[in-house]
Every structure is written in structure tokens, then in C-alpha cells.
């Protein structure tokens, strides 16, 4: 036994054994009255790993999947910049270089997310491989779009296909619906032929900002929500939702008369020549604020496991349906703009509306729809919270129907 006050790795190994058994006692309390145990590996797990195990025990110590998940956590590693593995204070000698030992309870939730995101990424890859080997994933597009690879290629290259641009999250959903119903669609960057218009889809700017960051997160990488929005009152509108820039670019390619603006999602069936009943399917998938941030964080370790194109597909085809299933059991608010940015968004939306009105493009609907209406009927949004994202990731990892349970085709539809 170590002298009083001296580092005691045996005591730390005792805590590891207790955590494996389901204990929720924090390290500081364990140091006061816990028992020592022999080492079971060459090195102690990091503080991030052990605190994550304790959080898992707090979430559901009786879960049938807990024991296996705990072993995975103990042998996992944190990923991402600024996330070194931290040693436990009182378990190793102090040193004059590197990161000082830390009490695991003092770690921020974002530190634990480095480990949790790695495990979620591993589960997503395993689920994708299992689904593909079983033949459940025949589509190469978003969840629920039952279009075989060759059929999709033919529709993308068919003469007369239209181009859909604008709000990234909405445009992605629109393109899926066009493919699902067999409508011709021009390949990205192709203006289309035979007089087909370029349809610039959009909605109020506040919603477009949320959707653009969501699309970026599920594309395989995005900065934080706050950083992506910018900070100063003179910040420009992010390029993906700058409809003025997009419309101007396409007007130079196909002519202003062939650039059709669709600023009201409720009128999209008219703009796209679809039946009215298609309006429900044109609504983008709802993702909670924490769900979007989890996708953003998972993309880093996922990028170490698969190629870039595969990463985007897995985030959208595997993670997105899993997040939707979790929302059924655990409803959560969607992403929203901070109060400090509301006035900026209103000004930018009004300027965007005025610029598009002045350009005199064909419009289906009213360009006033681009200006957010902040009233009592609009559900309040939230910004991502590391604690909520960690809780979501733990639920996904603990759930019997986690990503490794391979969602059925019915579960993978919107």
C-alpha cells in the first residue's frame, strides 16, 4: 500500500473494477474509502474513459448491453484536436511536463464526447456493413429512396433533367423525392437541357441557416454552430444559403428567365410539377440540436474508418434514421438561432428579399417568405449542448436497438 498522500495505482485499479461492476462512485470519494485491486492491464485507462464509464452507469447500470459497452470504452481512445488522454490525479506521480493529472469529475462533457463519438462511429460502420451484406441497403441515396444504382444513374443523365439548388437541407430532400418518383434530375453542376428551369428552393433565412449547418454536419464535417454563424453584425450570409448569389450564378449559365425561385416550401409541389400529396415528403427530416452536433462530432472518427464519400453516406443513411428513432422515445428541441443573432438575420433576410425582387426572376410564391416571423406560434429552438449530446450518445450506445442492431428498411424511411 502506498504511503499516505502518495500516488496509489492500486486504488485506481480498484475503482476500475468497481466501475466495471456498475459503481457510480466518483474518483474523489473512492480515494477516501475505496479498496485497491491488482492491475489488469499495463496502463490505467484515461480519466476520460473512466468518467464516461461512470456516466454510463449513471444512465442505466442495469442495461443488458452495459457490460460490453464498458469494456469497449475502457479500451477506446479519444479523438480530435486538443483531446489528449488525461491521467488520474492521485493514481500516477506528478510530472513537470505535459498535461497534469486530473480528477475525472472535473472533465468537461466535450472531453468525454471524444471517446463516445469514436464508439458511435464504430457502431455506424458495423451497422452499415451488416446491412449491405444482408442486401438491405440497395439504394445509394437517402433513407427511404428505393432506387437502384443503375436506375438512379439513368435518371440523373436523362435528357431534360432539372437542377435543384438553394437551401442545402431542403434541396437534398427535394432531389430525393424527384428520384423516388422517377423524375429526371440533372447531375450536380449540370444546368439541364430542353428549357428545364433551375429551381432555387428556400424558406425563411433562420430556418435555412439551421438547415445549412445540418447539411454540413451530415456531409462529414462542420465547425461549431457559433463559429459557423459568425459573430459580428456585419457578418455575411453563409454561401450555402445565399440565394442571391446562387440565383445570379445560374442566371449567367442558363439565363435569368430559367431561374425559378421557390421561397415557400408549401408551394414546392407547384414549382416542381408534383402532386399536392408530395408536400409531406418534401419536408426535410427533423433532427434535434443535439443530434446535429453529434453527427458533427462523429464525422471526425468516422473519417478515420471509411473514405470521405462513404462517411457522408453513413451519416445520412445510418445515423439519421437512428436519431429519428431516438426522437420518438426522447423528444428534443431543434436547433435555433441565439437571441443575439435574431436582428442580424432579419436584416439579412430583408436585404435578400429586396435583391431578388429587384432581379425579377420568376417566382412561385411570395419572396416575403424569406423573412423570419418571430411570433408566439414559432417553436423555440436551442443551441447544441455538450451535456445533451453526451446523453444522446450514451443512449445510442446503450440501447438494445443501437446502430449495431441494423435498422429495418421500414425504420430507415422518413
ZALO-260220 format. One record per residue: residue in one letter; z, x, y of N, C-alpha, C in turn. Coordinates in steps of 0.05 Angstrom, whole numbers, padded with zeros to 5 digits, always signed. Each point is the difference from the previous one (the first is absolute). Example, Ala and Ser with C-alpha at 12.3 -4.5 7.8 and 13.67 -1.06 7.14 Angstrom:
! residues 2
A+00156+00264-00114+00000-00018+00024+00000+00018+00024/S-00014-00007+00021+00001+00016+00024+00014-00015+00022/
//
This chain:
! residues 414
X+00000+00017-00024+00000-00017+00024+00000+00018+00025/X-00015-00008+00020-00003+00016+00024+00026-00002+00016/X+00007+00021+00016+00023-00001+00017-00003-00022+00021/X+00022-00011+00011-00001-00021+00020-00018+00008+00023/X-00018-00017+00008-00018+00005+00022-00025+00015-00007/X-00001+00012-00024-00023+00015-00008-00021-00018-00011/X-00026+00007+00002-00021-00017-00012+00005-00004-00030/X-00004-00024-00010+00005-00006-00028-00024-00014-00012/X-00019+00015-00011-00023-00013-00012+00007-00018-00024/X+00022+00006-00014+00008-00017-00022+00007-00028+00010/X+00013-00002+00024+00006-00026+00011-00025-00015+00007/X-00020+00014+00010-00026-00013+00006-00013-00010-00025/X+00001+00016-00022-00012-00009-00025+00016-00025-00011/X+00025-00001+00006+00015-00024-00008-00010-00024+00015/X-00006+00004+00026-00011-00023+00016-00027-00008-00011/X-00017+00019-00008-00026-00006-00012+00004-00017-00025/X+00019+00007-00017+00005-00015-00024+00009-00028+00007/X+00017-00003+00020+00010-00026+00008-00023-00017+00011/X-00017+00012+00016-00023-00015+00011-00019-00009-00023/X-00004+00017-00019-00017-00008-00023+00012-00024-00014/X+00026-00002+00000+00014-00023-00014+00001-00025+00018/X-00009+00002+00025+00000-00023+00017+00019+00000+00023/X+00014+00022+00005+00020+00002+00021-00013-00004+00027/X+00015-00011+00019-00008-00003+00028+00019+00016+00019/X+00017+00017-00012+00019+00015+00016-00015+00021+00016/X+00004+00001+00027-00013+00022+00015+00012+00027-00005/X-00015+00021+00007+00008+00027-00007+00027+00007+00013/X+00005-00008+00024+00025+00008+00014+00024-00011-00015/X-00002-00024-00011+00023-00011-00015+00001+00013-00027/X-00022+00007-00012+00000+00013-00026+00013+00028+00002/X-00005+00014+00021+00013+00026+00004+00030-00002+00000/X+00011-00022+00009+00029-00003+00003+00013-00006-00027/X-00013-00016-00017+00014-00008-00024-00018-00001-00025/X-00024+00010+00002-00018-00001-00023+00005+00023-00020/X-00013-00003-00023+00003+00020-00021-00024+00018-00002/X+00004+00024-00010-00022+00019-00004-00014-00006-00026/X-00024+00012-00003-00015-00003-00024-00018+00025-00003/X-00008+00006-00025-00017+00024-00004-00028-00006+00011/X-00014+00022+00008-00027-00003+00010-00019-00009-00022/X-00019-00017+00007-00020-00009-00019-00028+00011+00007/X-00002+00017+00021-00025+00012+00007+00006+00026+00015/X-00020+00015+00006+00004+00026+00013+00009-00005+00029/X-00012-00019+00014+00007-00005+00028+00010-00029+00003/X+00017-00003+00020+00009-00026+00007-00023-00016+00013/X-00001-00026-00005-00020-00016+00015+00007+00002+00030/X-00020-00006+00017+00004+00001+00028+00017-00023+00010/X+00009+00002+00025+00016-00021+00012-00017-00026+00002/X-00026+00003+00007-00017-00024+00002-00001-00015-00026/X-00004+00015-00022-00002-00012-00026+00025-00015-00007/X+00023+00013+00003+00025-00013-00009+00008-00023+00018/X-00005+00002+00026+00006-00023+00017-00018-00024-00006/X-00025+00006-00007-00019-00021-00008+00010-00014-00026/X+00010+00016-00019+00011-00011-00024+00023-00019+00006/X+00017+00009+00019+00023-00017+00007-00009-00026+00013/X-00021+00001+00017-00011-00024+00012-00012-00018-00021/X-00013+00011-00020-00010-00016-00022+00022-00014-00015/X+00022+00014-00005+00023-00012-00013+00011-00023+00017/X+00001+00005+00026+00010-00021+00018-00018-00025+00000/X-00026+00005-00003-00019-00022+00000+00003-00017-00025/X+00002+00012-00023+00002-00015-00025+00008+00019-00023/X+00026+00004-00003+00009+00019-00021-00005-00011-00028/X-00004-00026-00003-00004-00012-00026-00029-00004-00007/X-00019+00009+00016-00028-00004-00005-00008+00015-00026/X-00015-00013-00017-00008+00014-00025-00017+00024+00004/X-00013+00002+00023-00018+00022+00006+00015+00023+00015/X+00026-00004+00006+00014+00019+00017+00002+00027-00013/X+00008+00002-00025+00006+00026-00012-00026+00017-00001/X-00022-00012-00007-00025+00016+00000-00008+00009+00028/X+00004-00018+00019-00007+00007+00028+00018+00022+00010/X+00025-00001-00006+00019+00021+00008-00009+00028-00010/X-00008+00001-00025-00010+00026-00010-00025+00009+00014/X-00017-00018+00008-00024+00008+00015+00008+00010+00027/X+00019-00013+00013+00008+00009+00027+00012+00028-00002/X+00016+00005-00019+00014+00026-00002-00019+00023-00004/X-00023-00006-00012-00020+00021-00005-00023-00001+00019/X+00002-00018+00020-00022-00002+00020+00004+00020+00022/X-00018-00001+00020+00002+00017+00023-00008-00015+00025/X+00010+00008+00023-00008-00012+00025-00026+00012+00009/X-00016-00017+00014-00026+00010+00010-00001-00006+00030/X-00018+00014+00013-00004-00005+00028+00011+00022+00017/X-00011+00002+00025+00009+00021+00018+00029-00005+00008/X+00016+00021+00002+00027-00002+00010+00019-00012-00020/X-00007+00000-00026+00017-00011-00021+00007+00020-00021/X+00015+00021+00007+00008+00019-00020+00022-00012-00018/X+00003+00011-00024+00021-00009-00017+00026+00011+00010/X+00019-00018+00005+00026+00008+00012+00021+00003-00021/X+00016+00021+00001+00022+00004-00018+00024-00016+00009/X+00019-00004-00018+00024-00016+00005+00023+00017+00011/X+00012-00009+00022+00022+00015+00011+00024-00001-00020/X+00012+00023-00003+00023+00001-00018-00008+00006-00029/X-00026+00001-00005-00009+00006-00028-00013+00027-00002/X-00009+00011+00022-00013+00026+00001+00012+00016+00023/X-00001+00027-00002+00011+00016+00022-00016-00003+00026/X+00014+00001+00023-00014+00000+00025-00017+00025+00003/X-00022-00002+00015-00018+00023+00003-00008+00001+00029/X-00010+00023+00009-00006+00005+00028-00030-00005+00006/X-00015-00009-00020-00029-00005+00004-00007-00028-00012/X-00022-00011+00009-00009-00025-00010+00017-00024+00008/X-00005-00022-00012+00015-00024+00006+00028+00001-00011/X+00019-00008+00016+00028-00001-00009+00004-00022-00020/X+00019+00003-00019+00007-00022-00018+00009-00025+00015/X-00005-00023-00011+00005-00025+00014+00015-00019-00019/X+00015-00018+00013+00012-00022-00015-00023-00020-00005/X-00006-00008-00024-00022-00018-00005+00001-00026+00016/X+00024-00010+00005+00003-00025+00015-00009+00003+00029/X-00002+00025+00010-00009+00004+00027-00030+00001+00003/X-00014+00000-00022-00029+00001+00002-00011-00026+00011/X-00023+00002+00015-00013-00024+00010-00017-00013-00022/X-00004-00026+00003-00015-00014-00021-00028+00012-00003/X-00012+00010+00022-00027+00012-00002+00000+00024-00017/X+00023+00015-00002+00001+00023-00018-00001-00009-00029/X+00012-00022-00007+00000-00011-00027-00028-00011-00007/X-00014-00010+00020-00026-00011-00005-00020+00020-00010/X+00004+00026+00007-00018+00020-00011+00000+00000-00030/X+00024-00003-00012+00002-00001-00030-00011-00027-00010/X+00009-00022+00013-00008-00026-00010-00030-00004+00001/X-00013+00009+00022-00029-00003+00002-00015+00015-00021/X+00010+00023-00008-00012+00015-00022+00000-00016-00026/X+00022-00013-00006+00002-00016-00024-00018-00025+00001/X-00001-00013+00023-00017-00023+00002-00029+00009-00004/X-00008+00022+00012-00027+00010-00004-00007+00005-00029/X+00019+00012-00015-00004+00005-00028-00004-00027-00015/X+00016-00020+00007-00002-00026-00013-00027-00013+00006/X-00010+00003+00024-00026-00012+00007-00022+00013-00016/X+00000+00026-00002-00021+00014-00016+00002-00009-00029/X+00024-00001-00011+00003-00009-00028-00010-00028-00004/X+00006-00018+00019-00009-00028-00002-00030-00002+00002/X-00012+00016+00017-00029-00001+00004-00014+00011-00025/X+00010+00021-00012-00012+00011-00024+00002-00020-00023/X+00023-00013-00003+00004-00019-00021-00018-00024+00003/X-00003-00010+00025-00017-00023+00005-00029+00006-00005/X-00009+00024+00008-00028+00007-00003-00006+00004-00030/X+00018+00012-00014-00005+00005-00029+00000-00026-00016/X+00014-00021+00010+00001-00025-00013-00023-00019+00009/X-00016+00009+00019-00023-00015+00010+00008-00021+00020/X+00024+00000+00011+00008-00021+00019-00011+00005+00028/X-00007+00025+00006-00010+00007+00026-00030+00006-00001/X-00016-00021+00000-00029+00003+00000-00012+00001+00027/X+00015-00009+00020-00010-00001+00028+00005+00027+00014/X-00018+00006+00019+00004+00024+00016+00008-00007+00028/X+00006-00026+00005+00008-00008+00027+00029-00009-00001/X+00008-00017+00019+00028-00007+00003+00009-00018-00022/X+00026-00005-00002+00011-00018-00021-00014-00028+00001/X-00007-00010-00023-00011-00027-00002-00030-00002+00004/X-00013+00022+00006-00029-00001+00004-00014+00008-00026/X-00007-00020-00016-00011+00006-00027-00030+00006+00002/X-00006+00023+00010-00028+00009+00003-00003+00026-00015/X-00017+00001-00019-00005+00024-00015-00012+00021+00017/X+00002+00025-00008-00010+00023+00016-00030-00003+00006/X-00016-00006-00020-00029-00002+00005-00007-00024+00018/X+00014-00022-00004-00005-00024+00016+00007+00006+00029/X+00022+00013+00004+00009+00007+00027-00021+00018+00014/X-00010+00020-00016-00020+00018+00012-00025-00015+00008/X-00009-00019-00017-00024-00016+00007+00005-00016+00025/X+00023-00012+00003+00005-00017+00024+00002+00017+00025/X+00011+00024-00003+00002+00018+00023-00027+00009+00010/X-00019+00002-00019-00026+00011+00007-00022-00021+00004/X+00008-00026-00005-00020-00021+00002-00010-00002+00029/X-00026-00005+00001-00013-00002+00027+00013-00023+00015/X+00004+00004+00026+00011-00021+00016+00031-00001+00002/X+00013+00019-00012+00029+00001+00000+00011+00003+00028/X+00022-00014+00006+00011+00002+00027+00022+00021+00000/X+00007+00009+00024+00021+00020+00004+00024-00015+00013/X+00023+00005-00010+00025-00012+00010+00018+00023+00010/X+00007+00000+00026+00016+00021+00012+00022-00013+00017/X+00016+00017+00012+00021-00011+00017+00028+00005-00011/X+00018-00019+00003+00027+00002-00010+00000+00009-00029/X+00010+00024-00006-00003+00012-00027+00011-00017-00023/X+00024-00011+00004+00013-00015-00022-00015-00027-00004/X-00008-00013+00021-00015-00024-00002-00028+00005-00011/X-00013+00021+00010-00027+00006-00009-00001+00006-00030/X+00021+00014-00010+00001+00006-00028+00001-00025-00017/X+00016-00020+00009+00003-00025-00014-00027-00016+00001/X-00012+00000+00023-00026-00014+00003-00021+00012-00018/X-00002+00026-00001-00020+00013-00018+00006-00007-00029/X+00025-00001-00008+00007-00008-00027-00010-00028-00007/X+00004-00018+00019-00008-00028-00005-00030-00002-00001/X-00015+00015+00016-00029-00001-00001-00009+00011-00027/X+00012+00021-00010-00007+00011-00026+00007-00019-00022/X+00023-00012+00002+00010-00018-00021-00019-00024-00003/X-00011-00010+00022-00018-00023-00002-00029+00008-00002/X-00006+00026-00003-00027+00008-00005-00017+00003+00025/X+00012-00001+00024-00016+00003+00024-00008+00030+00004/X-00024+00004+00010-00008+00029+00004+00016+00012+00022/X+00007+00025-00003+00016+00015+00019-00012+00027+00004/X-00004+00008+00025-00011+00026+00006+00020+00022-00007/X-00009+00023-00009+00018+00022-00005+00013+00009+00027/X+00023+00013-00001+00012+00010+00025-00019+00017+00016/X-00002-00005+00026-00018+00015+00017-00029-00009+00001/X-00007-00019-00019-00027-00011+00000-00001-00025+00017/X-00017-00001+00020+00000-00024+00018-00011-00025-00013/X-00011+00002-00024-00012-00024-00012-00029-00003+00009/X-00014-00019-00013-00028-00004+00006-00006-00029+00003/X-00025-00006+00006-00010-00028+00001+00016-00017+00019/X+00007+00011+00023+00013-00016+00021+00029-00007-00005/X+00012+00011-00021+00028-00007-00005+00018+00012+00022/X+00019-00016+00010+00017+00011+00021+00022+00019-00010/X+00009+00016+00017+00025+00015-00005+00023-00017+00010/X+00017-00008-00018+00022-00017+00007+00025+00016+00006/X+00010-00002+00024+00024+00014+00009+00023-00019-00001/X+00017+00003-00021+00022-00019-00004+00025+00010+00014/X+00016-00018+00009+00025+00007+00014+00018-00024+00002/X+00023+00005+00013+00020-00021+00006+00016+00011+00023/X+00024-00012+00005+00015+00009+00023+00007+00029-00004/X+00002+00015+00022+00003+00029-00002+00025+00009-00013/X+00022-00015+00004+00025+00007-00014-00003+00000-00030/X-00013-00021-00010-00004-00002-00029-00020+00021-00009/X-00020+00006+00016-00019+00021-00008+00013+00027-00002/X+00019+00006+00018+00014+00026-00001+00016+00002-00025/X+00013-00022-00008+00015+00000-00025-00019+00004-00023/X-00022-00015+00000-00019+00002-00022-00013+00027-00002/X-00006+00013+00022-00013+00026+00000+00018+00021-00012/X+00026-00001+00007+00019+00019-00012+00004-00005-00029/X+00000-00026-00008+00003-00007-00028-00024+00011-00016/X-00024-00004+00011-00024+00011-00013+00002+00030-00003/X+00009+00013+00021+00002+00029+00000+00020+00009-00022/X+00023-00014-00002+00020+00007-00020-00011-00003-00028/X-00016-00021-00005-00011-00005-00027-00026+00015-00004/X-00010+00013+00020-00023+00018-00004+00009+00027-00011/X+00025+00007+00003+00010+00025-00011+00011+00019+00020/X+00014-00010+00020+00012+00018+00019+00000-00011+00028/X+00023+00001+00013+00003-00010+00027+00024+00013+00013/X+00000+00004+00026+00024+00009+00014+00020-00023+00001/X+00023+00005+00011+00020-00021+00002-00010-00022+00019/X+00012-00023-00003-00009-00023+00017+00003+00006+00029/X+00023+00012+00008+00005+00006+00028-00020+00020+00010/X-00006+00021-00015-00018+00021+00008-00029-00011+00002/X-00007-00018-00019-00027-00011+00000-00005-00017+00025/X+00020-00015+00008-00003-00017+00023-00003+00015+00026/X+00011+00025+00001+00001+00014+00025+00025-00007+00016/X+00004+00013+00022+00025-00005+00014-00003-00008+00029/X-00018+00012+00014-00002-00005+00029-00015-00026+00007/X+00005-00011+00024-00014-00025+00008-00030+00004+00003/X-00009+00025+00003-00029+00005+00002-00014+00006-00026/X+00014-00004-00022-00012+00006-00026-00024-00017-00005/X-00020+00012-00013-00025-00015-00006+00005-00016-00025/X-00017-00021-00003+00001-00016-00025-00011+00017-00023/X+00014+00001-00023-00010+00016-00022-00029-00007-00007/X-00016+00020-00007-00028-00004-00004-00007-00022-00021/X+00015-00003-00022-00007-00020-00020+00000-00029+00011/X+00016-00006+00022+00001-00027+00010-00012-00002+00028/X-00015+00020+00008-00014+00000+00026-00026-00015-00004/X+00000-00026+00002-00023-00016-00005-00022+00005+00021/X+00007+00007+00024-00019+00007+00021-00017+00024-00009/X+00014+00020-00009-00014+00025-00009-00017-00006-00025/X+00010-00016-00019-00015-00006-00024-00025-00016+00006/X+00003-00021+00018-00023-00016+00007-00021+00016+00014/X+00009+00017+00019-00019+00016+00015-00015+00019-00019/X+00014+00012-00018-00013+00019-00019-00022-00015-00016/X+00006-00024-00011-00019-00013-00016-00023-00012+00016/X+00006-00007+00025-00021-00011+00017-00021+00021+00006/X+00008+00026+00001-00019+00021+00003-00018+00004-00024/X+00011-00009-00024-00016+00004-00024-00018-00024-00006/X+00011-00025+00003-00015-00023-00008-00007-00019+00023/X+00010+00006+00024-00005-00018+00023+00024-00018+00004/X+00006-00006+00025+00023-00016+00007-00002-00028-00011/X-00025-00011-00002-00003-00027-00010+00007-00003-00029/X+00001+00022-00015+00007-00002-00028+00029+00009-00006/X+00015+00004+00021+00029+00005-00004+00015-00026+00005/X+00010-00011-00022+00014-00026+00001+00030+00004+00000/X+00014-00009+00021+00029+00003+00002+00013-00025-00013/X+00020+00006-00017+00015-00021-00014+00030+00005+00006/X+00010-00008+00023+00028+00007+00008+00021-00020-00011/X-00009-00022-00013+00019-00020-00010-00002-00002-00030/X+00020+00009-00015-00002+00000-00029-00005-00028-00012/X+00010-00021+00014-00004-00027-00011-00029-00009+00000/X-00017+00014+00016-00028-00007+00002-00018+00020-00016/X+00012+00017-00016-00016+00020-00015-00020-00013-00019/X+00007-00022-00013-00021-00012-00018-00025-00008+00015/X+00002-00008+00025-00024-00006+00016-00015+00025+00007/X+00015+00021+00008-00013+00025+00008-00014+00013-00024/X+00010-00004-00024-00011+00013-00024-00016-00018-00017/X-00004-00025+00009-00016-00020-00015+00013-00004-00028/X+00026-00005+00000+00014-00005-00025+00011-00028+00002/X+00006-00012-00024+00012-00027+00001+00028+00001+00012/X+00008-00023+00012+00026-00001+00013+00023+00007-00018/X-00003-00007-00026+00022+00006-00019+00005+00030-00004/X-00019+00017+00010+00004+00029-00003+00020+00011+00020/X+00008-00016+00020+00018+00010+00020+00026+00011-00011/X+00011-00012-00020+00025+00010-00011-00004+00027-00013/X-00023+00004-00013-00004+00026-00013-00008+00022+00020/X-00006-00008+00025-00006+00020+00020+00025+00010+00014/X+00023-00011-00006+00025+00009+00012+00009+00026-00013/X+00005+00021+00015+00008+00026-00013+00027-00003-00014/X+00005+00016-00021+00025-00001-00015+00023+00006+00019/X+00022-00016-00004+00024+00005+00016+00016+00022-00014/X+00008+00019+00017+00017+00022-00010+00024+00003+00019/X+00024+00003-00010+00023+00003+00017-00001+00027+00015/X+00016+00002+00021+00001+00025+00015+00008+00023-00018/X+00021-00005-00017+00009+00022-00018-00021+00006-00021/X-00015-00020-00009-00021+00004-00020-00022+00018+00011/X-00008-00004+00025-00021+00017+00012+00011+00029+00002/X+00025+00003+00009+00010+00027+00003+00004+00014-00027/X+00006-00016-00021+00002+00012-00027-00027+00010-00008/X-00022-00015+00005-00027+00009-00007-00006+00026+00014/X+00008+00002+00026-00005+00024+00015+00015+00024-00012/X+00024-00004-00008+00016+00022-00011-00009+00008-00029/X-00009-00020-00015-00009+00005-00027-00026+00016-00001/X-00016-00003+00021-00027+00012+00000+00002+00030-00002/X+00021+00013+00011+00002+00029-00001+00003+00010-00029/X+00020-00008-00015+00002+00009-00028-00023-00010-00017/X-00011-00024+00006-00022-00010-00015-00025+00018+00003/X-00003+00011+00024-00022+00018+00005+00001+00026-00016/X+00024+00007-00010+00003+00023-00017-00007-00006-00029/X-00002-00026-00007-00004-00008-00028-00029-00009-00005/X-00014-00010+00021-00027-00010-00004-00017+00009+00023/X-00026-00004-00002-00019+00007+00021+00002-00021+00023/X-00011+00007+00022+00003-00016+00024-00010-00029-00004/X-00024-00002-00011-00011-00027-00005+00016-00016-00019/X+00011+00013-00020+00017-00014-00019+00026-00008+00013/X+00011+00016+00018+00025-00007+00014-00003-00026+00015/X-00022-00003+00015-00004-00025+00015-00002-00023-00019/X-00015+00003-00022-00003-00022-00018+00026-00008-00013/X+00016+00019-00008+00026-00006-00012+00019-00014+00019/X+00000+00010+00025+00018-00013+00019-00007-00029+00004/X-00026-00006+00001-00009-00028+00005+00000-00017-00025/X-00007+00012-00023-00004-00017-00024+00025-00001-00017/X+00018+00019+00002+00024+00000-00016+00025-00006+00016/X+00004+00016+00022+00024-00003+00015+00000-00027+00016/X-00022-00008+00011-00001-00024+00017+00008-00025-00016/X-00010-00004-00025+00009-00024-00015+00030+00002-00007/X+00010+00024-00006+00028+00003-00006+00018-00008+00023/X-00009+00009+00024+00015-00008+00024-00001-00030+00005/X-00022-00012-00006-00002-00029+00003+00018-00014-00020/X+00002+00010-00024+00018-00013-00020+00029+00004+00009/X+00007+00023+00012+00028+00004+00009+00006-00019+00023/X-00019-00007+00017+00005-00018+00022+00007-00028-00009/X-00011-00008-00023+00007-00026-00011+00030-00002-00006/X+00011+00022-00011+00029+00000-00006+00017+00008+00023/X-00011+00017+00017+00016+00011+00023-00017-00003+00026/X-00001-00024+00011-00015-00003+00026+00010+00019+00021/X-00019+00011+00015+00007+00020+00021-00019-00004+00023/X+00010+00006+00025-00017-00003+00023-00023+00020+00001/X-00021-00008+00014-00023+00017+00003+00004+00019+00024/X-00020+00018+00002+00001+00020+00022-00004-00013+00027/X+00013+00009+00020-00003-00010+00027+00001+00022+00021/X-00010-00006+00023+00001+00019+00022+00027+00001+00012/X+00010+00024+00007+00026+00001+00015-00003-00013+00027/X+00022-00010+00010+00000-00014+00026-00011+00018+00022/X+00005+00026-00002-00009+00018+00021-00031+00002+00002/X-00014-00010-00020-00030+00002+00000-00014-00027+00005/X+00016-00021+00003-00012-00026+00003-00018-00002+00026/X+00011+00009+00022-00015-00002+00025-00025+00017-00001/X+00001+00024-00012-00023+00017-00004-00022-00013-00016/X+00008-00013-00022-00019-00014-00017-00013-00023+00015/X+00015-00015+00016-00011-00022+00015-00021+00010+00020/X+00006+00021+00014-00019+00011+00019-00026+00010-00013/X+00004+00014-00022-00024+00011-00014-00017-00022-00012/X+00013-00021-00010-00015-00022-00012-00016-00015+00021/X+00012-00004+00023-00014-00013+00022-00024+00017+00010/X+00004+00026+00001-00023+00018+00007-00022-00001-00021/X+00008-00001-00025-00020-00001-00022-00015-00026+00002/X+00014-00022+00005-00014-00026+00003-00020+00000+00023/X+00009+00011+00023-00018+00000+00023-00024+00018-00004/X+00004+00023-00013-00023+00018-00005-00020-00014-00019/X+00009-00014-00020-00018-00013-00019-00014-00024+00013/X+00014-00014+00016-00012-00023+00015-00023+00011+00018/X+00005+00022+00013-00020+00011+00018-00024+00011-00015/X+00003+00008-00025-00022+00011-00015-00018-00022-00011/X+00010-00025-00001-00016-00023-00007-00012+00002-00028/X+00017+00008-00020-00008-00001-00028+00001-00029-00010/X-00015-00007-00021+00004-00026-00013+00029-00001-00011/X+00012-00024+00003+00028-00003-00008+00003-00026-00015/X+00015+00001-00022+00009-00024-00015+00029-00004+00006/X+00006-00019+00017+00028-00004+00008+00004+00008+00030/X+00025+00005+00006+00008+00006+00028+00013+00027+00001/X-00010+00018+00017+00011+00027+00002+00028+00000+00010/X+00010-00022+00010+00029-00001+00008+00018+00003-00025/X-00011-00004-00024+00015+00003-00024+00010+00029-00004/X-00013+00019+00014+00009+00028-00002+00026+00006+00015/X+00008-00018+00017+00024+00004+00016+00024-00012-00015/X+00020+00015-00007+00023-00011-00015+00015-00021+00016/X+00009-00021-00015+00016-00021+00012+00028+00003-00011/X+00019+00010+00016+00027+00004-00009+00016-00025+00007/X+00002-00017-00020+00015-00025+00004+00020-00004-00022/X+00014-00022+00001+00021-00005-00020-00011-00004-00028/X-00025-00007-00002-00011-00006-00026-00010+00025-00015/X-00001+00022+00014-00009+00024-00013+00023+00014-00014/X-00002+00005-00026+00022+00012-00015+00005+00028+00010/X+00026+00007+00005+00006+00027+00010-00006+00021-00022/X-00010+00023+00009-00004+00022-00018+00021+00021+00003/X+00000+00019-00018+00019+00022+00001-00015+00026-00002/X+00014+00022+00006-00011+00026-00005+00010+00010-00027/X-00014+00018-00013+00010+00010-00026+00027+00013+00002/X+00016-00003-00020+00027+00010-00001+00003+00017-00025/X+00009+00025+00002+00002+00017-00023+00019-00012-00021/X+00021-00013+00008+00019-00012-00019-00014-00022-00015/X-00016-00017+00014-00014-00021-00014-00021+00010-00019/X-00014+00021+00009-00021+00012-00017+00012+00012-00025/X+00024+00013+00003+00013+00012-00023+00009-00023-00019/X+00011-00021+00011+00008-00022-00017-00024-00012-00016/X-00023-00003+00014-00024-00010-00013-00009+00019-00022/X+00000+00026+00005-00009+00019-00021+00019-00001-00024/X+00026-00002+00005+00019-00002-00023-00005-00025-00016/X-00005-00023+00013-00006-00024-00014-00025+00003-00018/X-00021+00012+00011-00024+00003-00015+00004+00018-00024/X+00016+00021+00003+00006+00019-00022+00018-00012-00021/X+00018-00018+00008+00019-00012-00019-00011-00025-00014/X-00018-00013+00013-00009-00026-00010-00013+00002-00028/X+00007-00018-00018-00014+00000-00026-00030-00001+00002/X-00010-00015+00020-00028-00002+00005-00007+00018+00024/X+00005+00026-00003-00006+00020+00020-00030+00006-00002/X-00010+00018+00017-00028+00007-00003-00008+00009-00028/X+00019+00012-00015-00007+00009-00027-00002-00023-00020/X+00006-00024+00009-00003-00023-00018-00028-00011+00000/X-00018+00012+00017-00028-00007+00000-00005-00030+00006/X-00001-00008+00026-00004-00028+00007-00024-00012-00013/X+00003-00025-00008-00023-00014-00012-00021-00006+00021/X-00025-00006-00009-00020-00006+00019+00007-00023+00019/X+00014-00020-00011+00009-00023+00017+00019+00009+00021/X+00018+00018-00007+00020+00010+00020-00014+00017+00021/X-00023+00012-00006-00013+00018+00018-00019-00014+00019/X-00002-00027+00000-00016-00014+00019+00016-00007+00024/X-00014-00003+00023+00014-00007+00025+00008-00029-00001/
//
